[in-house]
Amino acid sequence: MNDGKATPRGQGSRKHRLPKLPFTGNLSIIDRYIARQFLATFLFALASFAALFIIINLVENLDRFMDKQVPLGTVIIYYLSGLPDTFLLTSPLSALLASLFVTGKLSMQSELAALKSAGMSLSRLMKPFLIATLLITAANLVNSCFIDPALYNWSKGYERRFLNRQQNNHEGPLHIRESSNRILTVGQIAPDRISATAISFETFSQSRLVSRIDADSLRMLPLNNVWVFYNTKKRTFANGVENLVVNTGSDTLKLSLAPNTFRMIDTDPDEMNIMQHYDFIRQKERSGLPELEKATVKLHTKIALPLASMIIVLIGVPLSSKKKRSGLAVEISISLFIGLLYLGMLRTIGSLGYDGLLNPVLAAWLPDLLFITAGALLYRSANH
């Protein structure tokens, strides 16, 4: 009876052990040691990269801040609000550096050889790394899908509006597929984003032009969900005969465009959380707006990029599991090369998806798939 009461406090107790994660089992002392070393190195590398990015950006934009007489408080808020995006981009590099450093340290101090002689396999060694990167990935997912978009106006939005002096106004004609057989061409969208000028509205029957409406301006009436064309010239084509009807007043048409179609033209998907971004793509599909591929790539990148920290550890641990004489400088060089290679692939392949040269979903996930393949090959090599 006494033994039964003492059992929950003993070594065989399951009640007071650490909770199990799927496919991991309980954390041992060596697991906690490795995970703690990995997280400490990761956080140090993350803070170092963030400080480096801020210093470089400040040196580049200091003259602009001074020319525009930007208050110090605004500059501080600008850089603080940009930290989530910086953390997201540098997490793969930091995770790789941490995995290389911790595994290399275990190898150089012969601790890894002792663990292997005790029967620890490479897959078992990777357990604390994967658990730690699982936490990092979860935090990055929340950051990518919600936190970073919420701070857009203070970070990337501020940079786009004031530092880069970029204007997103479409000066050339904009073609919008209103339906399967109708195309709306807009010359210039007004600043209110509910009206436009230099309008043409064409209706086709297969490849044959059936009618065309030219108007000086167009305005959306949100309350009635209708579109009003002003000072129109309507041409109809039938049996080789053209009929022209001029109306100096207004014509009202019911279009299938979303009420916020013109507002979506200059909207950056980076400022939307994951749910708003998904709805934004659906509205783009319905309204026939351009740059649908770019918005799709960015949607999937919001998930693919946070997963990179876990994927890239699959390369770091096998790569550094063999005993070698290389020092910290070599580990940093390797991590920077691989990490920058991943970010470069992310940008390059993503641009192919932007232009429609590659499937947008594949363009977002291809870097992760390539690094998973490389990690599997390194793991197989190191395991043998």
N, C-alpha and C positions, 0 to 999 in steps of 0.2 A: 504493500500500500504506500509506504514511504517512497519507494522507488518510483512509483507512478506519479507522485506529486513532484518529485525532483526532476523528472524527465524534461519538462518544458524549459528548465534552466540549463540543461546539460548540452553536451556536444551533439547529441542526436536530435535536438529540438528542431522542429520545422517552423514553429510559431514565431520565434524571434529572429529567424534568419532574414537576410536581405531578400526582397521580393524578386521573383524570377522574371526575366524578360524572355520573349519567345526565342527558342533555339540557343539560349546562352547559359542557362543554369545559374547557380549561385556564384557570386563574385568571391574569389579567393583573395588572400593577402597580396599575392603577386599581381593579380588583376587590378586591385585597387592602387598598388604602387605604380604600375605601368600607366593606368588611366590618369592618375594624378599628375605624373610627369608629362604625359602627353598634353593634357589640358593646360597645364601651367606654361609649357612651351608654346602651345597654340595661342593662348591669350597674349603672351609676350610678343610673338611674331605679328599677331593681328594689330596690336597697339603700335608696334614699330612701323608697319606698313602704312597705317592710318596717319601717323605723324609725318611720315615721308611724303605721302600724297598731299597733305595739307601744306607742308613747306613748299613743295614744288608749285602747287597751285597758287599759293600766296605770292611767291616770287614772280609768277607769270602775270598775275592780275593786280599787283600792288599799285601800278601806275594808273590803272583804270579806277580803282577805288579812290585814289587821291584826286583824279581828274573830276570824278562825279561827286566828290565830297561825301562819300558814303559814311554814315555814322559807324563808330566802332562796334556798337551793339548789333547793328545789322550784319556786319562782317562776321561777328562771333556766331550769330544765329545761322548765317549761311553755311559756315563750316560745320557747326554742330548738326544741323539738319542733313548735311551730306554724309555724315558718318555711317548711317545704315547702308547706303549704297556702296560706300568704300569697304565696309565690312563684308558685304555680299560678294564683291569682286575679289577681295584678297583672302577670303576664307579658304579656297582651294590651295593657294600658295602656302598659307599658314599651316593648314592641315598636313600638307606634304612635307614641309620643313619640320614640323613637330614629329611626324612619323619617322622621317629619316634620322633626325637627331636622337630620338629616344631609342630606336632600334640599333642605330650605330653605336650608341653609348653602351648598350647592353652587350653588343658584340665585342667592342674593343676592351671592355672590362671582364671579358670571359663569362659574364653572367648568362649570356644567351647559350653558350656551350654547356653550362651547368644545367640550364633548363631543358635543353635538348637531351642531355644524358639522363635526366630524370624522367624522360618519356614525353616531354611536351612537343607536340607537332607544330608545324607552321600555322595550320588552321586554328589550333588552340591558342597560339601566341597572338593571333590577330583578334581574338575575342575582345579584350579590353579596348583595343583601338576602334573596333567597329561599334562598341557600345558608346564610347565617347563621341565618335563622329555621328552616331544616331541622334544624340542630344544636340550636337552642332547643326545637323541637317534640319531637325525640327525647328530650332530657333531661326535658321535661315529661311525656312519656308514661311514662317509667320512674318519675318522681316520683308521678304520679297513680295508676298501677296497682300500685305496690309500696311506695315509700318512705313516702308520706303515710299509707296504711292501717297500715303497721307502727308508726307513731308515734301512732296514734289515742288509745291509753289515756293518753298523757302530754299530749296537746293537747286535742282536742275531747271526748274521754271524760272527762278531768279537769274540764273546764268544765261539761259536762252534769251530772256527779255533784255537784260541790261549789260551783260559782259560780252557776249558774242555778237550782239547787235544784229541778230537774225530776225528777219520778218518772214512770216509764213503765209502772207497774203498771196493768193494765186492770181498772178497777173495775166497768164494765158487762159485760153478757154478751157473750161472744165466739162467733161462729158460724163453724164450720169445715166446709167441704164435704168429707166423708171420702171419698165416691165420688159417682158421678153421681146416685144416688138416696138417699143417706144424709147427714144433717147432724148434727154434734156441736155442742151448745151448752154452753159452759163459763161458769160464773158468776164464778169467781176462780181464777187460777193461783197455786199455792203458790210460795214462794221457791226451793224446790229444782228447779223447772222440770221435774219429772217427775210431778207430781200436781196435782190440781185439785179444786174443790168445786162443789156445785150443778150437777149434770150432767143433761143430757137428750140422748137419742140417738134420732133419728127416722128411720124408713125409709118411703119413698114408692114407690108404683107410679103412674108419671106424676104426676098432681096429687093423687092419693088417698093419705091417710095409712094405712099398713099396720100399723105398730107403733111404740111409743114406750117407751123405757126411761128412767126417772128414778132417779137415784142420788145419795146424799149426797156421795160422793167417787169419784175415779178416779185410778189410779196405773199408770204404765208400768213393766213389768218388762223392763229392757234385755237381760238374759241370754236370756230366752225370747222377746223381741220380741212380747209380748202385753200387753193392757190389761185391768186388773181393775177392775170396778165394785163398789162396796160399798153394802150396804143398798139393794137395788134394788126398784123397782116396775115390772113389765113389763106393758104394755097392748097387746093385739092387737085389730084391728078387721076383722071379716069379716061380710058380709051384714047390716050394720047392728047387729051384736052386738059388745059390748066384753067382752073377757075380761081379768081382772086376776090377776097372779101376783106375790106378795110374797116376797122372799128377804132375810132379815135378815143373811145371810152375804155371799158375794161371787159374782159372775159373771165369767167370763173370756171375752173376745172377741178375735178376731184382726182388727185394723183395718189399713187400708192407709196409715195415717199414718206419717210418718217418725219414728224414735225421738227425734229432737231437735226435734219440732214445737213444743213449748212453749218451748224455748230460743230458737227463731227469732222468737218474738213480739216480744221487746224488742231483738233484735239490729239494730244499725245497719249498713247496707251500707257505710258509709264506713270501717268498720274492717276490711274484707275486701280482699284483693288481687283482681286481675281474675279469676283462676281460681276463687277461693273465691266471689266475687260471682256468677259464672255458675252455679256449682253451687247456690248459695243460691236463685237464681231457679227452677231446675229443681225443687228441693225444695218451694218455695212452690207451684208449679203442681201438684205431686203431692199436697200436703197440703191444698190449698184454702185457704191462709191469706190474710188480707187484705193490702192494701198491695202487691200484686204490681206494680201500675202504677208506684208510687213507686220500687221496687227496680229496675225496668226502666229508668226514666228515669235513675237514678243510674248504672247500669251504662254506658249509652251516653254519659253526660256525662263519664265518666272518660276517654273517647277524644275526644269533641267539644271539650272545653275546651282540652286541650293543642294541638289543631290551630288554635285561634283566633289564636295568635300569628302563624302564617304567613298565615292568611286576612286578618287585619286589616292586614298590611303591603300587601296588594293595594289597600287604600284609602289608606294613608298616602303611598306613593310617588307615585301619580298626583295626589293632592290637593295635594302640595307641590312638584310638578315645574315649576310656572310661576313665573317671577320676580315677586316681590312685596316690599312694604316691611314686611310684618309682622315683628315681633320674636319673641323666645323666649317672651314671655308669651302671645302669641296661639297659638303652636304648642302650648304646654302646655294652654291652654284647650280647643283643638280636640281634643287627644288625650284629655283627661279627659272631655269630653262624649261622644265616640264610644266610648271604653272603658267608661264607666259606662253608656252606652246598651246596649252589648252585655251587660254583667253584669246589668243590669236586665231585659233581654229573656230572658236565660238563666233567671233566677229566676221571672219572671212566666209565661213559656210552660211552664217546667218544672212549676210548680204546677198548670197546666191538665192536664198529663200525670199528675200525682199523683192528681187527682180523677177521672181517666177521661174528662174532657171533650175530650181530644185524644189521638191515638195516642201511646203513650209513646215509641216510637222517633222519631217525627216531632217530638215536643216537645223531645227532647234535641238533635236536629240542625237544627231550624228556624232558630235564630239564626245558625248557621254558613252555612246555605243563603242566608239573606237578606243576610248580609254578603258572601258570594261574588258574589251578584247585584249588590249595590251597587258592589263593587270592579270588576266587569266593565264596568259602565256608566261609572264614573270613568275607567277605563283607556281605554275607547273614546273618551271625550270628550277626555282629555289627549293621546291619540295623534293625534287629528286637529287 
